[in-house]
Amino acid sequence: MEATLTFLGTGTSMGVPTLGCACPVCTSSDQRDKRLRPSVLLRWQQNGQDRSISIDTGPDFRIQGLRAGISRIDAVLYTHAHADHILGLDDLRPLSYAIGREGAHIRLLATQETASVLERVYDYTLSPDATYKHRARVQLEPLPDQFELFGASFTRVPLLHGNLEVSGFRFGRTAYLTDVSEIPESSFALLEGLDCLILSALRHAPHPNHATVAQAVEWAKRIGARQTWFTHISHELGHEQTNQTLPSGMALAYDELSFPVVLQ
C-alpha cells in the first residue's frame, strides 16, 4: 500500500527564521531555509477512503494544514509532549467536526507520560467533565509498541531526548525519528531494512538533548537506509551549504518536501 509523506515542518522548537535573529540562515532567500516546527503527514487510500495521519501537531499546525491542503485527519501519533509537538492540537477542531459527521473521532495515540501532559494542557477538551461545546472531537488512546491504523502497520521506536524517552515510528520501510540524543541499542533492531530514514540533526555544535549532524550521519550509516532525510534543523545550518558536506544518500529535508512511501 503506497502513501504520500509530506514534511509539514523541519525546524526546531523556535523555528527558522528565529525571532530576533539576523543570521545568514534566518535572512536567507532560499525557501528551504524557512522551517516551521517539526511534523510529517501521511496520506493514503484504504478501500477507496482517503486517510491522513499526522505525527505531532505543533504550534504551526494551522498554517501547515492550510499550506498542505489538509481537509481531514484520522489520527495523530505523538512523539512526546514538548510545546513544539503538541500546541497545535486545538487546530484539529474543524477537522474533527468534519470527521464527526461520519460518526468518528480523531484518534490521538500517546504514551502515558505524553497523555498526562495533553490532559493537563487540554483539560477543556480531554477531561471527561469537559463542557466546552466547541471542543475538538478527539479520542486519546494508549500508544502500543505495535499497532495498525486504517490498514497500515506501525511500530513504536523508543528513543532518548536527553533524559526523556520519546517515540519514533516505523511504518513499512520508512522510519521517523525526531528529537533524538541517543538511539538505544534495542531500537536499532527495529530499524533494519529501511528504504527511507528521517532523523533529527540539530546543528554541528553539541547539545545535551539533540544529535549533532556528525552523530546523525554516523547513525544513518549504521542503519543503512537508501535515503536519509535530516529534520529538526536549527538556524545554524544553511540548506545548500550543509547538503554539500553530507554523504551520498543523505540530505536536509525541507518544508513541503513530499514523496511516496510504501506502508506495508
Secondary structure by P-SEA (a helix, b strand, c coil): cbbbbbccccccccccccccccccccccccccccccccbbbbbbbcccbbbbbbcccccaaaaaaaaaccccccbbbbcccccccccccccaaaaaaaaaaacccbbbbbcaaaaaaaaaaaccccccccccccccbbbbbbbccccccccbbbbbbbbbcccbbbbbbbcccbbbbcccccccaaaaaacccccbbbbbbcccccccccccaaaaaaaaaaacccbbbbccccccccaaaaaaaccccbbbbcccbbbbbbcc
